[in-house]
Amino acid sequence: MKFGTFYEHQLPRPWKPGLELKLFQDALDQVELADKVGIDHMWEVEHHFLEEYAHSSAPEIFLAACSQRTKQIRLGHGIVLLPPAYNHPARVAERIATLDLVSGGRVEFGTGESSAEAELGGFLIPRADKRDMWQESLGAICRMFVEDPFLGHQGKYFKMPVRNVVPKPVQKPHPPLWVACSRRETIHLAAKLGIGALTFAFVSPEEARYWVNDYYTTLENECEPIGYAINPNIALVTGLMCDNDQERARKMGEDGLQFFSYALAHHYIFGRHEPGKTDIWKSYTSQKNGLAMPGAGGPNSCIGTPDLIRERLRDYQDAGVDQVVFISQAGNNRHEDICDSLNLFAKAVLPEFKEQHQVRERQKMERIAPILERAMSRKREPEVPKTDGPTIIQAGMLP
């Protein structure tokens, strides 16, 4: 099993001058540390207008900065929003390929559609169309990675003539594909399309086992890959705060991770939000004594001693989870505590799983190789617009 870190760039109110600068600089330091201690992946979200919960609206910039401060860690878009009103497919293909080049081939291409009304409404995206927009865009982007030139697209949600989309990514045929999943139906869709499932449901090891079984059963029987390579992996997101004292770990991480879940629910479920004015942190602190510990900081999280965390991770590993992604930067969790937690985790927990990973990964790939081969044989040829001949672009006159 592999491990990753996860960044929303949370910034609870009140906002004082310099706090956003410190937030991003601390996060860069944390990613650099994660790389040095042997964490395998880091993941960066894309969100827009979700005040306090996520100040990560330009993940390609942050990931590019991370690429120059790290050597081994995989750089994950978790996720790029693909409805064209957020990001034109050609621009996504260009940015992913460029990041792959500047990082030496370390990109993980996670995708999704968003569901927060602040985002969808801000970009005037119809909620009913977002899933189809995502799938149409992803299929075209995969073609842009491999076609030389890209032979054009005539779809419902965007159109594009023949152009050569450059540069091309280092990883061939393209970086590993992922999709954000919060429900089992999306896990099912990920497997049908041959995409890794990046799950945000904060499920127990027992529940994870059902998700894993559903994923691999669907992969075997129904997969028609949307890309040109299959990424047969399931990653699960949960909270992390590691300390040799259980109570101290809880105090270091509980408040921030509980705020993570509260702010998520505010923007996605129950909140009434006035842009620039609503104070989510104030609302949270006025109610937190009556709140349970759901979501990222709940009973399935990795908050506690190395022994507790090790046992929980063994359960996820036995359930078939391929990667556990840790949220530590949440609420007002302190930078120093996050770094101490990463250091202790890497020293006291990580080695056991590192030792086992290569053997388990080899066994898994040997077991599913025939499944992947059959799935790739089911891939359909893309629908390419008909042309009457070669595309010739007449140069425009200089002014």
C-alpha positions in Angstrom: 0.0 0.0 0.0 1.2 3.5 -0.8 0.6 6.8 1.0 -0.2 10.4 0.0 -0.8 13.8 1.5 -3.8 15.9 0.5 -4.2 19.7 0.3 -7.3 21.9 0.2 -5.4 25.0 1.5 -7.9 25.6 4.3 -7.9 29.1 5.8 -10.5 29.7 8.5 -11.5 33.3 9.4 -10.5 35.7 10.7 -8.1 36.5 7.8 -5.1 38.6 8.8 -2.6 40.0 6.4 0.0 37.5 5.4 -2.0 34.4 6.3 -2.5 33.2 2.8 1.2 33.6 2.1 2.1 31.6 5.1 -0.5 28.9 4.2 1.1 28.3 0.8 4.7 28.5 2.0 4.0 26.1 4.8 2.3 23.7 2.4 5.3 23.8 0.1 7.6 23.0 3.1 5.3 20.1 4.1 5.4 18.6 0.6 9.1 18.9 0.5 9.3 17.1 3.9 6.9 14.4 2.6 9.1 13.8 -0.3 12.2 13.5 1.9 10.7 11.0 4.3 9.3 8.7 1.6 5.6 9.5 1.1 4.7 8.3 -2.3 2.1 10.9 -3.5 0.8 14.4 -2.8 -2.7 15.5 -4.0 -3.9 19.0 -4.7 -7.6 20.0 -5.2 -9.1 22.5 -7.6 -11.9 24.5 -6.0 -13.4 27.9 -6.7 -15.1 30.4 -4.3 -15.2 27.9 -1.4 -14.1 30.4 1.2 -12.3 29.0 4.3 -12.7 25.4 3.0 -10.4 25.5 0.0 -8.2 28.3 -1.3 -6.7 26.1 -4.0 -8.1 27.5 -7.2 -4.9 27.2 -9.3 -3.5 23.7 -8.5 -1.3 23.6 -11.6 0.7 26.5 -10.1 1.1 24.9 -6.7 2.0 21.5 -8.2 4.6 23.1 -10.5 6.2 24.8 -7.5 6.2 21.4 -5.7 7.9 19.8 -8.7 10.9 22.0 -8.3 11.2 21.3 -4.5 10.9 17.5 -4.7 12.6 14.6 -6.4 10.5 11.4 -6.0 6.9 12.2 -4.8 4.1 11.8 -7.4 2.3 15.0 -8.1 -1.5 14.4 -8.1 -4.2 16.6 -9.4 -7.0 15.7 -7.0 -8.7 16.9 -9.1 -8.9 19.0 -12.3 -12.5 20.1 -12.9 -13.3 19.1 -16.5 -16.6 20.8 -17.5 -15.3 23.1 -20.2 -16.6 26.3 -18.5 -14.0 25.6 -15.8 -11.2 24.5 -18.0 -11.1 24.1 -21.8 -10.0 20.5 -22.6 -7.0 21.6 -24.7 -5.7 23.8 -21.9 -6.0 20.9 -19.5 -4.0 18.7 -21.9 -1.3 21.3 -22.3 -1.0 22.0 -18.6 -0.9 18.3 -17.6 1.8 17.5 -20.2 3.9 20.6 -19.2 3.7 19.6 -15.5 4.8 16.1 -16.5 7.8 17.5 -18.4 8.9 19.9 -15.6 8.5 17.1 -13.0 10.3 14.4 -15.0 7.2 12.3 -15.4 5.6 12.4 -11.9 2.0 13.5 -12.7 -1.2 11.7 -11.6 -4.1 13.1 -13.6 -7.1 13.1 -11.3 -10.4 14.5 -12.7 -13.9 15.3 -11.7 -16.9 17.5 -12.2 -17.7 19.3 -8.9 -21.0 19.5 -7.1 -20.9 22.7 -4.9 -23.4 25.2 -6.1 -21.0 28.1 -5.4 -18.7 26.6 -8.1 -21.3 25.4 -10.6 -23.3 28.6 -10.3 -20.2 30.8 -10.4 -19.3 29.3 -13.8 -22.9 28.9 -15.0 -22.7 25.2 -15.4 -26.0 23.3 -15.4 -25.9 20.6 -12.6 -27.7 18.1 -14.8 -25.0 18.3 -17.5 -21.8 18.2 -15.4 -21.3 14.4 -15.5 -21.6 14.2 -19.3 -19.4 17.3 -19.6 -16.7 15.6 -17.5 -16.8 12.4 -19.6 -16.8 14.1 -23.0 -13.9 16.3 -21.9 -11.8 13.4 -20.5 -12.2 11.3 -23.6 -11.0 14.2 -25.8 -8.1 15.0 -23.5 -6.9 11.4 -23.6 -6.9 11.7 -27.4 -5.0 15.0 -27.3 -2.2 13.2 -25.3 -1.7 10.6 -28.0 -2.9 11.9 -31.4 -0.3 13.8 -33.5 -2.1 15.9 -34.5 -5.3 15.8 -32.5 -8.0 15.1 -35.1 -10.6 17.4 -33.7 -13.8 17.0 -31.8 -17.5 17.7 -32.5 -19.3 17.1 -29.2 -22.3 18.3 -27.3 -20.4 20.5 -24.9 -17.3 21.7 -26.9 -16.0 21.7 -30.4 -12.4 21.9 -31.7 -10.8 21.7 -35.1 -7.7 19.7 -36.0 -4.7 21.0 -34.1 -1.5 19.5 -32.7 -1.8 19.8 -28.9 1.7 20.3 -27.7 3.7 19.5 -25.6 3.1 15.8 -25.1 3.5 14.2 -21.6 6.6 12.2 -20.6 4.6 9.2 -19.4 3.3 7.2 -22.3 0.6 7.0 -23.4 -0.4 9.5 -20.7 -0.2 10.0 -16.9 -2.4 7.7 -14.8 -6.1 8.7 -14.8 -8.2 9.0 -11.7 -11.7 10.3 -10.9 -13.0 11.7 -7.6 -15.5 9.3 -6.0 -17.8 9.9 -3.0 -20.4 7.3 -3.8 -20.4 3.6 -4.9 -22.0 4.5 -8.2 -18.9 6.6 -9.1 -16.6 3.8 -8.0 -18.6 1.6 -10.5 -18.2 4.3 -13.2 -14.4 4.5 -12.6 -14.0 0.8 -13.1 -16.1 0.8 -16.2 -13.9 3.5 -17.7 -10.6 2.0 -16.5 -9.8 4.9 -14.1 -8.3 4.9 -10.6 -10.9 5.7 -7.9 -9.9 8.6 -5.6 -12.5 8.1 -2.9 -13.6 10.9 -0.5 -16.3 8.9 1.4 -14.3 8.4 4.6 -15.4 4.8 4.8 -14.4 2.1 7.3 -12.2 -0.8 6.3 -15.2 -3.0 6.2 -17.1 -0.7 3.9 -13.9 -0.2 1.8 -13.8 -3.9 1.2 -17.2 -3.7 -0.6 -16.0 -0.7 -2.6 -12.9 -2.6 -3.6 -14.8 -5.7 -4.6 -17.3 -3.7 -6.6 -14.5 -1.9 -8.4 -12.5 -5.0 -9.5 -15.6 -7.0 -10.4 -16.8 -4.2 -12.7 -13.2 -3.8 -14.1 -13.2 -7.5 -15.0 -16.7 -7.6 -16.6 -17.6 -4.2 -17.9 -14.5 -2.1 -18.4 -14.3 -0.2 -21.7 -11.3 2.2 -21.1 -11.7 5.8 -21.8 -7.9 6.3 -21.9 -5.1 4.4 -23.6 -4.0 2.7 -20.4 -5.9 1.4 -17.4 -5.1 2.7 -13.9 -6.5 -0.2 -11.6 -6.1 1.5 -8.3 -8.3 2.7 -5.4 -7.1 5.5 -3.1 -8.9 6.4 0.1 -8.8 9.7 1.9 -8.7 10.1 5.7 -7.3 12.3 8.4 -3.8 11.9 9.9 -2.2 13.2 13.1 0.5 10.9 14.6 2.0 11.3 18.0 3.3 8.9 20.7 0.7 10.2 23.1 -2.9 9.4 22.0 -4.5 12.3 23.8 -1.9 14.8 22.4 -2.5 13.5 18.9 -6.2 14.0 19.3 -5.7 17.6 20.5 -3.3 18.3 17.7 -5.6 17.1 14.9 -9.2 16.8 16.1 -10.4 20.4 15.9 -8.9 21.0 12.4 -10.2 17.8 11.0 -13.7 18.3 12.5 -13.7 21.7 10.9 -12.7 20.1 7.6 -15.9 18.0 7.6 -18.0 20.9 8.9 -16.8 23.3 6.2 -17.3 20.7 3.5 -20.9 20.1 4.7 -21.4 23.9 4.8 -20.5 24.3 1.1 -22.0 21.1 -0.2 -25.0 20.2 2.0 -26.6 22.6 4.5 -24.9 26.0 4.3 -26.4 29.4 3.4 -23.4 31.4 2.2 -23.0 35.1 1.5 -19.8 35.6 -0.5 -17.2 37.6 1.4 -19.2 37.8 4.6 -20.3 34.4 6.0 -17.9 33.3 8.8 -17.8 29.4 8.7 -15.2 29.2 11.5 -17.4 31.3 13.8 -20.4 29.1 13.0 -18.3 26.0 13.6 -16.9 27.1 17.0 -20.4 28.0 18.2 -21.6 24.5 17.6 -18.7 22.2 17.8 -19.3 21.0 21.4 -22.5 19.4 20.1 -21.0 17.9 17.0 -19.9 14.3 16.5 -16.5 13.4 14.9 -17.6 12.7 11.3 -15.7 12.5 8.1 -12.0 13.1 7.9 -11.6 13.1 11.7 -14.1 10.4 12.5 -13.5 6.9 13.9 -11.9 5.6 10.8 -9.2 8.3 10.7 -5.5 7.9 11.6 -5.4 10.1 14.6 -3.4 8.6 17.4 -0.3 6.7 18.2 1.9 4.8 15.7 0.5 1.5 17.0 -3.1 2.6 16.5 -2.4 4.0 13.0 -0.5 0.9 12.0 -3.4 -1.4 12.9 -5.9 0.7 11.1 -3.8 0.8 7.9 -3.3 -3.0 8.0 -7.1 -3.2 8.0 -7.3 -1.0 4.9 -4.5 -2.9 3.2 -6.3 -6.2 3.9 -9.4 -4.7 2.4 -7.6 -4.2 -0.9 -7.0 -0.4 -0.7 -4.0 0.6 -2.9 -3.3 4.0 -1.4 -4.3 5.9 1.8 -4.2 9.7 1.4 -3.8 11.8 4.5 -5.5 15.1 5.3 -3.5 17.0 7.9 -3.7 20.5 6.7 -7.2 21.3 8.0 -8.7 24.1 10.0 -6.1 25.7 12.2 -3.9 22.6 12.6 -0.3 23.9 13.2 2.4 23.6 10.6 4.8 22.4 13.2 2.4 19.6 14.4 1.8 18.5 10.8 5.6 18.2 10.2 6.1 16.3 13.5 3.3 14.0 12.6 4.8 13.2 9.2 8.2 12.6 10.6 6.9 10.2 13.3 4.7 8.4 10.8 7.6 7.9 8.4 9.8 6.6 11.1 7.4 4.4 13.1 4.7 3.3 10.6 5.8 3.6 7.0 8.7 1.1 6.9 6.4 -1.9 7.4 4.3 -1.0 4.4 7.2 0.0 2.2 8.7 -3.4 2.7 5.6 -5.2 1.6 4.5 -3.0 -1.2 6.6 -4.2 -4.1 5.7 -7.9 -3.5 2.0 -7.1 -3.1 2.0 -4.9 -6.2 3.7 -7.5 -8.3 1.3 -10.2 -7.2 -1.7 -7.9 -7.9 -0.5 -7.0 -11.4 0.2 -10.6 -12.3 -3.3 -11.6 -11.1 -5.1 -8.9 -13.0 -3.0 -8.7 -16.2 -5.4 -10.9 -18.2 -8.3 -8.7 -17.0 -6.6 -5.6 -18.2 -5.7 -7.1 -21.5 -9.3 -8.1 -22.1 -10.5 -4.7 -21.1 -8.1 -2.9 -23.4 -9.4 -5.1 -26.3 -12.9 -3.7 -25.6 -11.8 -0.1 -26.1 -13.8 1.6 -28.8 -12.3 3.7 -31.6 -12.9 7.4 -31.0 -15.4 9.4 -33.1 -13.4 11.7 -35.2 -15.0 14.5 -37.3 -14.9 13.9 -41.0 -12.6 16.2 -43.1 -12.3 16.6 -46.9 -8.5 16.6 -46.8 -5.5 17.9 -44.9 -6.0 20.9 -42.6 -4.1 23.9 -43.8 -4.1 26.9 -41.5 -3.6 30.2 -43.4 -1.3 32.5 -41.5 -2.8 35.8 -40.5 -1.3 39.1 -41.5 0.7 41.0 -38.9 -0.9 44.3 -37.9 
